[in-house]
Amino acid sequence: MAADDAALSALARGLDQLARLLAEIAPDQLDRPTPCEDWTLTDLVDHVVEGPTRAAKMMRGEEVDWSVPAPAAGADPARAFRAGADDLLAAWRDAGEGGSPMSPDWQSAEIAVHTYDLATTIGHPTGDLDAEVAERGLAFMQANLTADNRGGAFLPEQPAPDDADAYQRLAAFAGRTVPSGGGR
């Protein structure tokens, strides 16, 4: 599948904003629980930082074992994430017209769900994030994620508050409990 420019642009913006959020993390926040069941902020950061690197490997046809825990993100998770994000975007450029069996919208969904998780955990409002990233991710998930294929990564869909922003709607679809008014 060849990726369209709008999908790649949204993915690039999603990667950029997640890198900025990673840079906002204070050391005293790392033990906080996250909306990801059983994960602390440290666990989430490790997963998020490794995600683009693993996705780039998959795009290049390399085997990736997602069941293996992500290695520690290190002292500068924003920088480590940025390196993986740049590698992922390079893999998309290298795929060119031949395309990839993956979709940038699938990757935007993954990035946007964890952007919600991270923002919520550190107290950053989701209402000021790039809504198109979450909207594209939500559309992809609604078209592809069913009750039968949610696996262990996604709990059953939860109700979104009436005033939910794009990230809150995506998080609720992914099984997160989203409090009312939390995105502002």
C-alpha positions as CSV (number, residue, x, y, z in Angstrom):
1,M,0.0,0.0,0.0
2,A,1.4,3.4,-1.0
3,A,1.0,6.0,1.7
4,D,-0.6,9.2,0.8
5,D,1.0,12.5,1.7
6,A,-1.8,13.5,4.2
7,A,-1.4,10.3,6.1
8,L,2.4,10.7,6.3
9,S,2.1,14.4,7.2
10,A,-0.2,13.5,10.1
11,L,2.1,10.7,11.3
12,A,5.1,13.1,11.2
13,R,3.2,15.7,13.2
14,G,2.1,13.0,15.7
15,L,5.7,11.9,16.2
16,D,6.8,15.5,16.7
17,Q,4.2,16.3,19.3
18,L,4.9,13.0,21.2
19,A,8.6,13.9,21.2
20,R,7.7,17.3,22.7
21,L,5.6,15.6,25.4
22,L,8.4,13.2,26.3
23,A,10.7,16.3,26.8
24,E,8.1,17.6,29.3
25,I,8.4,14.6,31.7
26,A,9.8,15.5,35.1
27,P,11.9,12.7,36.9
28,D,9.4,12.8,39.9
29,Q,6.6,11.8,37.5
30,L,8.1,8.4,36.4
31,D,6.4,6.3,39.0
32,R,2.9,7.6,38.2
33,P,0.2,5.2,37.0
34,T,-1.0,5.7,33.5
35,P,-4.2,5.0,31.6
36,C,-2.4,1.8,30.3
37,E,-3.5,-0.9,32.7
38,D,-0.6,-2.0,35.0
39,W,1.9,0.5,33.5
40,T,3.8,3.3,35.2
41,L,4.9,6.3,33.3
42,T,8.4,4.6,33.0
43,D,6.8,1.5,31.4
44,L,4.9,3.7,29.0
45,V,7.9,5.8,28.1
46,D,10.0,2.7,27.4
47,H,7.2,1.3,25.1
48,V,6.7,4.6,23.3
49,V,10.4,5.2,22.7
50,E,10.9,1.7,21.2
51,G,7.7,1.8,19.1
52,P,8.9,3.8,16.0
53,T,12.1,1.7,15.9
54,R,10.2,-1.5,15.9
55,A,7.7,-0.2,13.3
56,A,10.6,0.9,11.0
57,K,12.1,-2.6,11.3
58,M,8.7,-4.1,10.3
59,M,8.5,-1.8,7.3
60,R,11.9,-3.1,6.2
61,G,10.7,-6.7,6.5
62,E,12.6,-7.5,9.7
63,E,11.0,-9.7,12.3
64,V,9.9,-7.9,15.5
65,D,8.8,-9.7,18.6
66,W,6.3,-7.3,20.3
67,S,6.0,-9.6,23.3
68,V,9.6,-8.8,24.3
69,P,9.5,-5.8,26.7
70,A,11.0,-2.6,25.4
71,P,14.4,-1.7,26.7
72,A,14.8,1.2,29.1
73,A,14.5,4.5,27.2
74,G,17.6,6.0,28.9
75,A,18.3,9.4,30.3
76,D,17.0,11.4,27.3
77,P,13.8,9.6,26.1
78,A,12.8,12.5,23.8
79,R,16.1,12.3,21.9
80,A,15.9,8.5,21.7
81,F,12.3,8.7,20.5
82,R,13.2,11.3,17.9
83,A,15.9,9.1,16.5
84,G,13.4,6.2,16.1
85,A,10.8,8.6,14.7
86,D,13.2,9.9,12.1
87,D,14.1,6.3,11.2
88,L,10.4,5.4,10.8
89,L,9.8,8.4,8.5
90,A,12.9,7.4,6.5
91,A,11.5,3.9,6.1
92,W,8.3,5.4,4.8
93,R,10.3,7.5,2.3
94,D,12.3,4.4,1.3
95,A,9.1,2.4,0.7
96,G,8.1,4.9,-2.0
97,E,5.6,3.9,-4.6
98,G,6.0,0.2,-3.8
99,G,4.4,1.0,-0.5
100,S,4.2,-1.1,2.6
101,P,1.7,-3.6,4.0
102,M,1.5,-1.2,7.0
103,S,-0.5,2.0,7.1
104,P,0.7,5.4,8.5
105,D,-2.8,5.7,10.0
106,W,-2.2,2.5,12.0
107,Q,1.0,4.1,13.3
108,S,-0.8,7.4,13.9
109,A,-3.4,5.5,16.0
110,E,-0.7,3.9,18.1
111,I,1.1,7.2,18.5
112,A,-2.1,9.1,19.3
113,V,-3.4,6.6,21.9
114,H,-0.1,6.8,23.7
115,T,0.0,10.6,23.3
116,Y,-3.3,10.6,25.2
117,D,-1.8,8.3,27.9
118,L,1.3,10.4,28.3
119,A,-0.4,13.7,28.2
120,T,-3.0,12.6,30.8
121,T,-0.3,11.2,33.1
122,I,1.8,14.3,33.1
123,G,-1.2,16.7,33.2
124,H,-0.8,18.1,29.7
125,P,-4.2,19.0,28.2
126,T,-5.2,16.9,25.2
127,G,-7.5,19.6,23.8
128,D,-4.5,21.6,22.4
129,L,-2.9,18.6,20.6
130,D,-3.1,18.0,16.8
131,A,-6.7,16.7,16.4
132,E,-6.1,15.4,12.9
133,V,-3.6,12.8,14.2
134,A,-6.2,11.4,16.6
135,E,-9.0,11.6,14.1
136,R,-7.0,9.6,11.5
137,G,-6.0,7.1,14.1
138,L,-9.6,6.8,15.4
139,A,-11.0,6.3,11.8
140,F,-8.4,3.6,11.2
141,M,-9.1,1.8,14.5
142,Q,-12.9,2.0,14.0
143,A,-12.5,0.4,10.5
144,N,-10.0,-2.3,11.7
145,L,-10.3,-3.0,15.4
146,T,-13.2,-5.3,16.4
147,A,-14.2,-7.0,19.6
148,D,-12.7,-10.2,18.3
149,N,-9.2,-8.8,17.4
150,R,-8.6,-6.4,20.3
151,G,-6.2,-8.9,22.0
152,G,-4.5,-7.9,25.2
153,A,-3.5,-4.5,24.0
154,F,-7.0,-2.9,23.9
155,L,-9.8,-3.3,26.4
156,P,-13.4,-3.1,25.3
157,E,-14.5,0.3,24.0
158,Q,-15.6,2.7,26.8
159,P,-18.0,5.6,26.5
160,A,-16.5,8.9,25.7
161,P,-17.8,12.0,27.5
162,D,-20.1,14.3,25.5
163,D,-17.5,17.0,25.6
164,A,-14.6,14.6,24.5
165,D,-11.9,15.9,22.2
166,A,-10.3,13.8,19.5
167,Y,-7.8,12.2,21.8
168,Q,-10.3,11.4,24.4
169,R,-12.6,9.7,21.8
170,L,-9.7,7.7,20.5
171,A,-8.7,6.7,24.0
172,A,-12.2,5.6,24.9
173,F,-12.4,3.5,21.7
174,A,-9.1,1.9,22.7
175,G,-10.6,1.0,26.1
176,R,-9.4,3.8,28.3
177,T,-11.7,5.3,30.9
178,V,-11.9,9.0,30.0
179,P,-13.1,11.4,32.6
180,S,-15.4,14.3,31.5
181,G,-13.7,17.6,30.9
182,G,-10.2,16.2,31.1
183,G,-8.9,17.5,27.7
184,R,-9.0,21.2,28.4
